[in-house]
């Protein structure tokens, strides 16, 4: 009762591409792009989330649409604070009477300074207490893995800015291989390849659509050709080209290979006893990047280990953080001290 008077606990997956918010007792209540639009003339926040994302690349000189997160950590503290404040207020209506306890996910490779920045931003945004949890640990809990057992569990969380591969046992991370490659790097690869091969400039939203509809990490029958509209680099005029799935697979090969190499690197660091467990239990993929067509088959072909995509893969990190709120006393040991 006393805890409820202080405020509803909130878990936040503060991602490079999207932010998800979980409220204790309610589940996931908010899912918005990690974007904020600012009116430069007045220094006023114009939009946050989906509305702000629509402004990316389309704003006049007086308005800037920012993504305050980079590689899973805050790159602009002021804008990130405003964004977090907006999301907290969206789900926590009684902000003038009480403040929530907040759990926020952070990349395993985040520095102490970056962790401190996240905690301070959340407190400035209205949090009473802030607890940090490593993203791969949250993803494993959200995927339903028995992280407290003395058995090895491998999770590969592929987000917008980072991919975090970790082996977990007895409630701790035994070894990890974080890399700053994720869904955004795949978008960049598509943009650069289209520009290089077709002299066509496209935006990030177009690249994201191509990634979802036509990209694959492994030869996959049934994928459609992609009709791509953009601006001709030479003439500056609009132009349309048609690209095959095989071409798109070639375009994204470098970031996909980096993710595969990171998984192999984590396996190489894993103690033999836990390696045996992983062979038996398989590799679990989480995060939005896990939904890339053919990625499961690619990981299996490269590692020889059965690979699965977790149920509700995009939500695993925030769901795991939410479970820590629901079972705070039993799971609080997974939090990290900033």
QUINORNOR-V903248 format. One line per field, one symbol per residue. ss: DSSP state (a for helix, b for strand, c for the rest). psi: psi as a letter, one per 20 degrees, with the letter a starting at -180 (. if undefined). burial: 1 if it has 24 or more other C-alpha atoms within 12 Angstrom, else 0. Layout:
ss=???
psi=???
burial=???
This chain:
ss=caaaaacccbbbbbcccbbbbbbcccbbbbbbbccbbbbccccbbbbbcaaaacccccccccbbbbccbbccbbccaaaaaaaaaaaaaaacccccccccbbbbbbcccccaaaaaaaaaaaaaccccbbbbbbaaaaaaaaccccccccccbbbbbbccccbbbbbbbccbbbbbbbbcccaaaaaaaaaaaaaaaacbbccaaaaaaaaaaacccccccccccbbbbbbbcccccbbbbbbcaaaaaaacaaaaaaaaaaaaaaaaaccaaaaaaaaaacbbbbcaaaacccaaaaaaaaacccbbbcccaaaaaaaaaaaaaacaaaaaaabbcc
psi=gghhhhqpqpppnnrhgqpqppppihboipoqqmqpppohhikqphqqcgghhhipjjqrhipppqniqpkirpiogghggggggggghhinhlhihrqqppppqqqhjprhghghggghghghijqgqpqqppghggggghijqmhiqlqppppoooaghqpopqppqkjrogqqnqqlpbhhhggghgghghgghjlpprrhhghhgggghiqqiqpoqiqqqpoppapphghjqqqpqppqhhghhhhjhghghhgghhghghhhipqgghhgghgghrppprrhhiippihghggghhhjppqqpqplghigghhghhhhghlghhjiiiqqp.
burial=00000011111111111111111100111111111111000000111110011111000000111111111111001111111111111111001000111111111111000111111111111111111111111111111111100011111111111111111110111111111111111111111111100111111111111111111111100010010111000000000000111111111111111111111101100100011011100111111111111111111100101011111011111111111111000011011100
